[in-house]
Amino acid sequence: GFTLLELLIVISIIGILASITIVSYPSVVKKAKLANAIKFSDNVRGSLQPDMVAWWKFDETVGNIAKDTWWSELHGTVYGATWVEGIKGNALSFDGVNDYVNVGTIGTVSIWNPDVKQTTITAWFNPASSGRRTIIFSDNCMEVGMTVESNEKVCGWAYTTVCTPTAITMNDWHFGV
């Protein structure tokens, strides 16, 4: 058999393990939600592929070129942003002031075609602080974009504006469509 002291030690160890599980539970839930969001974003991209115009993964690690991995090869020039670790590979970190990626003149392929009026933009973003932050913006057509507003709600527009009903959390990854 076991002595009383041995049983108390086993009970203590079980209690410690249970508390560790409870403490780490929120991070497991967060990771599961992120995994589901990644799967959702992959499904969205798969659904849009027949009509996709460009896809910038931002998965390079150095340099000032953001490669378009889609057929149109609309490579962008990185201004000020730095390469960092993302949720799937690498990402770009923007300072929220004057960092951006310029994809230049598109020529015959139009990402922001005002005649089509059917545009879908998606982006993964991780805002570090509150305040208005531009995620996507078309310089040649002010009708398309996505921002995190000062109230920490995400707003997107493509000929009409739609905002999230609640604020997002800072320093977390989010997927916007």
Buried (B, 14 or more C-beta within 10 A) or exposed (E): EEEEEEEEEEEEEEEEEEEEEEEEEEEEEEEEEBEEBBEEBEEBEEEBEEEBBBBBBBBBEEEEEBBBEBEBEBBBEBEBBEBEEBBEEBBBBBEBEEBBBEBEEBEEEBBBBEEEEEBEBBBBBBBEEBEEBEBBBBEEBEEBBBBBBEEBBBBBBBEEEEEBEEEBEEEEBBBBE
